[in-house]
Amino acid sequence: MDFWIYIVAIVAIGTVGEIAKKWLALQKPKQNADDTARVDAMEERLRNLERIVTDKRSHLNDQIDSL
């Protein structure tokens, strides 16, 4: 009887391991999408700052007033 309990335990551990691998693989694209969105937002902010810094003074005042 103990032999079959060990067999069932080994199969259960293997099954849980495979389920965990698949679940983790599904979670990775969600994290990548969140990271991509953050990077895109930061790039947009950086573009705005670069534009403000490199524009002429009169344009700078207008842009600051519009914010």
N, C-alpha and C positions, 0 to 999 in steps of 0.2 A: 504494500500500500504506500509506503514512504517513497518508493521509486516513482510512482505516478504523480505524487504531489510535487516532486522535484521537476519532473517533466513539464507539468502545467505551469509551475513557477517560472521556468526558463522561457517557455513560450510567451507567457504574459509579460515578462520583462522585455523580451524582444519586440513584442507588439507595441507596448507603451513607448519604447525607444523610437520606433518608426513613426508613430503618431506624433511624438514630440519633434522629430526632425521635419516632418511635413508642416507642422504648425509654425515652427520657427522660420521655415522657408517662405511661408505665406506672410509673415510679419515683416520680413525684410523689405519688400517693395513699398509697403506703407511708410516705413521709415525713410526710404530713399525719396519718396514723393514729398514728404514733409521737409527733408533737407533741401531738395531742389527748390521748393517754394521759398524757403528762407534765403537761400543764396540769390534767387532772382530778386527778392525784395531788397536785399542789401546792395546788389548791383545797381538797382534803380536809384537808391539813395545816393550811392557813390557818384553816379552819373549826374545827378542833380547838384551835388556839392561841387564836382569838377566844373560844371557849367557856370555855377555861381562865382566860383573863384576866378575863372578865366574870362568871364564877360567884363565888359566895360563898366565903369562905376555907375553910370546913369541907368544901365539895364539892371544892375544889381539892386539899386534902390527900388525900382519898379517891382522886381521879383519879390523882394522882401515885403514890400507893402501888400502885394497880392496874396501872400501867405497868411 
